[in-house]
Amino acid sequence: MSHPMSNEAGGVQGSGLSRATSENNAGPDPVIGAGIALLGIFLMGVGGAQGAHYLFNFGVLVAVLGAVLFVLFVTLTALKQRRASRASSPEAGAEQRDARD
């Protein structure tokens, strides 16, 4: 005899697996780039307050690097999602190509 909680737990585990698979298709998390940019802004503030020009310049470098990573990660995520949506619906892609011609 099966316990009712075991079926529920199996459903949760199954959805967790599908959620993990869809997250793998999503690409890198843009929050990483945003966090690095915020760290750079913090370094700029500390360096500017202390008159430490080298620290301020390093903060600018870190902030720009974080912004570039953010844009790169958003772009990669969008491309992977676009590719995944095209792969999941090949008929829709064919209809769009026919409509353009």
PLY file of the C-alpha trace (Angstrom):
ply
format ascii 1.0
element vertex 101
property float x
property float y
property float z
element edge 100
property int vertex1
property int vertex2
end_header
0.00 0.00 0.00
1.40 3.35 -1.06
1.43 6.28 1.29
-0.36 9.38 -0.12
2.63 11.59 0.69
4.91 9.50 -1.50
2.95 10.43 -4.64
3.04 14.10 -3.72
6.76 13.98 -3.01
7.34 12.26 -6.35
5.48 15.06 -8.11
7.58 17.68 -6.39
10.78 15.89 -7.28
9.69 15.52 -10.88
8.86 19.20 -11.20
12.19 20.08 -9.61
13.96 18.01 -12.23
12.11 19.70 -15.09
12.74 23.09 -13.50
16.47 22.34 -13.29
16.51 21.25 -16.92
14.78 24.44 -18.06
17.21 26.51 -15.98
20.12 24.83 -17.78
18.65 26.03 -21.07
18.27 29.56 -19.74
21.97 30.43 -19.69
24.10 32.23 -17.11
22.36 34.39 -14.54
22.57 38.14 -15.33
22.54 38.88 -11.58
26.24 37.93 -11.55
27.07 40.82 -13.87
24.82 43.20 -11.96
26.49 42.22 -8.67
29.96 42.83 -10.10
28.82 46.23 -11.41
27.47 47.15 -7.97
30.76 46.08 -6.40
32.55 48.40 -8.83
30.25 51.27 -7.93
30.94 50.62 -4.25
34.69 50.66 -4.91
34.30 53.92 -6.82
32.50 55.46 -3.86
35.08 54.32 -1.33
37.98 55.38 -3.53
36.41 58.75 -4.25
35.68 59.43 -0.58
39.26 58.64 0.43
40.83 60.45 -2.51
42.36 57.14 -3.66
42.39 57.62 -7.40
43.77 54.17 -8.14
40.98 52.52 -6.17
38.43 54.72 -7.94
39.88 53.77 -11.35
39.84 50.09 -10.40
36.20 50.51 -9.35
35.40 51.98 -12.77
37.05 48.97 -14.42
35.09 46.53 -12.24
31.80 48.38 -12.86
32.30 48.40 -16.63
33.28 44.73 -16.59
30.13 43.94 -14.59
27.96 45.88 -17.03
29.51 44.05 -19.99
28.96 40.69 -18.30
25.35 41.63 -17.53
24.62 42.48 -21.17
26.47 39.37 -22.37
24.55 37.07 -20.00
21.19 38.60 -20.96
22.08 38.14 -24.63
23.14 34.52 -24.15
19.98 33.77 -22.19
17.78 35.32 -24.89
19.57 33.41 -27.65
19.30 30.10 -25.81
15.60 30.64 -25.11
14.99 31.61 -28.72
16.84 28.53 -29.96
14.92 26.31 -27.52
11.57 27.75 -28.61
12.42 27.19 -32.27
13.53 23.62 -31.59
10.35 22.82 -29.68
8.04 24.06 -32.45
9.49 23.31 -35.91
6.09 23.84 -37.59
5.85 27.38 -36.23
9.27 28.17 -37.66
8.24 26.84 -41.07
5.05 28.92 -41.01
7.04 32.06 -40.17
9.46 31.40 -43.05
6.52 30.93 -45.44
4.93 34.16 -44.25
8.14 36.11 -44.97
8.42 34.80 -48.55
0 1
1 2
2 3
3 4
4 5
5 6
6 7
7 8
8 9
9 10
10 11
11 12
12 13
13 14
14 15
15 16
16 17
17 18
18 19
19 20
20 21
21 22
22 23
23 24
24 25
25 26
26 27
27 28
28 29
29 30
30 31
31 32
32 33
33 34
34 35
35 36
36 37
37 38
38 39
39 40
40 41
41 42
42 43
43 44
44 45
45 46
46 47
47 48
48 49
49 50
50 51
51 52
52 53
53 54
54 55
55 56
56 57
57 58
58 59
59 60
60 61
61 62
62 63
63 64
64 65
65 66
66 67
67 68
68 69
69 70
70 71
71 72
72 73
73 74
74 75
75 76
76 77
77 78
78 79
79 80
80 81
81 82
82 83
83 84
84 85
85 86
86 87
87 88
88 89
89 90
90 91
91 92
92 93
93 94
94 95
95 96
96 97
97 98
98 99
99 100
